[in-house]
Amino acid sequence: MRRYENRVVLITGSGQGLGRAMARRFAAEGALLALCDVNEAAVKETAAECDGARPSVVDVADARQVGEWIEETLSAFGRVDVLVNNAGVIRDNRVERMSDDEWNIVIDVSLRGMFHCVRAVFPQMKQQGYGRILSFSSMSGRGNFGQANYAAAKAGVVGMARTIALEGAPHGVTSNAIAPGLIDTPMLASMNAAARAKLAGRVPMRRIGDPADIAEAAAYLCSEAAGYVTGVVLDVDGGISIGSALR
Ligand SMILES: NC(=O)c1ccc[n+]([C@@H]2O[C@H](COP(=O)([O-])OP(=O)(O)OC[C@H]3O[C@@H](n4cnc5c(N)ncnc54)[C@H](O)[C@@H]3O)[C@@H](O)[C@H]2O)c1
């Protein structure tokens, strides 16, 4: 399928993991890509795999950097059809040991970063009468031991995504979220090994997800065909969020 021919797709945090997998997928369907990450070498590597992609070094927590990135993207491509708010970090700790820095960076990247990017693209999407915004929540948004910062950020992503869905609806702009379960990326590899193994044992589909599983869902939610789907949080998690551990 070539659903993204002539569509301009922005993906934050696309230097590795899910962002890179989505970049590959959108590129394979003909998208013009604006990719950003704090890691310059990594985002350039992703861009090198995707025809015509523009890599940029942007910290989404910094509103000025985001504003400049969107301006440069508009001068290069003339429009913005899809924004994927994918950048995120984890800094796990029990709440009583969590430092201000651990709290702040997680909120700043996932939540403040999403706000900065949405605010910057919204006027253009409204003017076009077309836009697709996809943001990354997590199964941890329902709460997860040792992740007070991350759970708060990822629950916040859902609230913001649904609000943007209401504000965008009259203008042809949809806003949805994906809540991944355990997906095989460098972020998952950085998790405490015991916690990871315990969680992996609870996945009803009995496997950890592949980044391509997420890219597939993203390619649908951001497509023109998904124009009547908005305010949705799609769990892509092999069934782990269903709730019962009984088999
Ligand atoms: N992998 C999983 O199992 C999983 C599960 C649930 C949710 N998620 C979410 O999916 C998204 C992608 O996760 P991943 O596993 O690919 O993570 P990852 O750590 O492998 O990749 C994240 C990318 O974001 C970049 N980044 C970090 N801070 C940034 C900033 N301030 N500005 C711009 N880029 C920044 C990193 O450099 C990295 O390239 C995240 O929002 C994450 O919270 C992942």
The ligand as a MOL file (V3000), in Angstrom:
LIG
                    3D

  0  0  0     0  0            999 V3000
M  V30 BEGIN CTAB
M  V30 COUNTS 44 48 0 0 0
M  V30 BEGIN ATOM
M  V30 1 N 9.0080 -0.1610 24.1470 0
M  V30 2 C 7.9550 -0.3560 24.9110 0
M  V30 3 O 7.7370 -1.4480 25.4080 0
M  V30 4 C 6.9930 0.7830 25.1830 0
M  V30 5 C 5.8620 0.4880 25.9410 0
M  V30 6 C 4.9470 1.4790 26.2010 0
M  V30 7 C 5.1460 2.7630 25.6910 0
M  V30 8 N 6.2460 3.0440 24.9660 0 CHG=1
M  V30 9 C 6.4080 4.4150 24.4810 0
M  V30 10 O 6.6730 4.4220 23.0930 0
M  V30 11 C 7.5330 5.5070 22.7570 0
M  V30 12 C 8.7780 4.9840 22.0560 0
M  V30 13 O 9.4260 4.0700 22.9220 0
M  V30 14 P 10.7250 3.2290 22.5120 0
M  V30 15 O 10.6060 1.9370 23.2140 0
M  V30 16 O 10.9380 3.2690 21.0610 0 CHG=-1
M  V30 17 O 11.8470 4.0950 23.2800 0
M  V30 18 P 13.4120 4.2420 22.9910 0
M  V30 19 O 14.0250 4.7190 24.2620 0
M  V30 20 O 13.9340 3.0150 22.3770 0
M  V30 21 O 13.4540 5.4390 21.9150 0
M  V30 22 C 13.0410 6.7360 22.2780 0
M  V30 23 C 13.7150 7.7600 21.3880 0
M  V30 24 O 13.3140 9.0720 21.8670 0
M  V30 25 C 14.4450 9.9180 21.8620 0
M  V30 26 N 14.2780 11.0220 22.8270 0
M  V30 27 C 14.4370 10.9710 24.1620 0
M  V30 28 N 14.2440 12.1900 24.7010 0
M  V30 29 C 13.9490 13.0270 23.6790 0
M  V30 30 C 13.6520 14.4080 23.6070 0
M  V30 31 N 13.6440 15.1800 24.7030 0
M  V30 32 N 13.3860 14.9570 22.3900 0
M  V30 33 C 13.4270 14.1920 21.2650 0
M  V30 34 N 13.7070 12.8610 21.2840 0
M  V30 35 C 13.9600 12.2910 22.4740 0
M  V30 36 C 15.6010 9.0000 22.2300 0
M  V30 37 O 16.8600 9.5540 21.8880 0
M  V30 38 C 15.2450 7.7320 21.4480 0
M  V30 39 O 15.7900 7.7600 20.1490 0
M  V30 40 C 7.8310 6.2350 24.0730 0
M  V30 41 O 6.9420 7.3100 24.2350 0
M  V30 42 C 7.5630 5.1710 25.1110 0
M  V30 43 O 7.2530 5.7190 26.3500 0
M  V30 44 C 7.1900 2.0750 24.6990 0
M  V30 END ATOM
M  V30 BEGIN BOND
M  V30 1 1 1 2
M  V30 2 2 2 3
M  V30 3 1 2 4
M  V30 4 1 4 5
M  V30 5 2 4 44
M  V30 6 2 5 6
M  V30 7 1 6 7
M  V30 8 2 7 8
M  V30 9 1 8 9
M  V30 10 1 8 44
M  V30 11 1 9 10
M  V30 12 1 9 42
M  V30 13 1 10 11
M  V30 14 1 11 12
M  V30 15 1 11 40
M  V30 16 1 12 13
M  V30 17 1 13 14
M  V30 18 2 14 15
M  V30 19 1 14 16
M  V30 20 1 14 17
M  V30 21 1 17 18
M  V30 22 2 18 19
M  V30 23 1 18 20
M  V30 24 1 18 21
M  V30 25 1 21 22
M  V30 26 1 22 23
M  V30 27 1 23 24
M  V30 28 1 23 38
M  V30 29 1 24 25
M  V30 30 1 25 26
M  V30 31 1 25 36
M  V30 32 1 26 27
M  V30 33 1 26 35
M  V30 34 2 27 28
M  V30 35 1 28 29
M  V30 36 1 29 30
M  V30 37 2 29 35
M  V30 38 1 30 31
M  V30 39 2 30 32
M  V30 40 1 32 33
M  V30 41 2 33 34
M  V30 42 1 34 35
M  V30 43 1 36 37
M  V30 44 1 36 38
M  V30 45 1 38 39
M  V30 46 1 40 41
M  V30 47 1 40 42
M  V30 48 1 42 43
M  V30 END BOND
M  V30 END CTAB
M  END
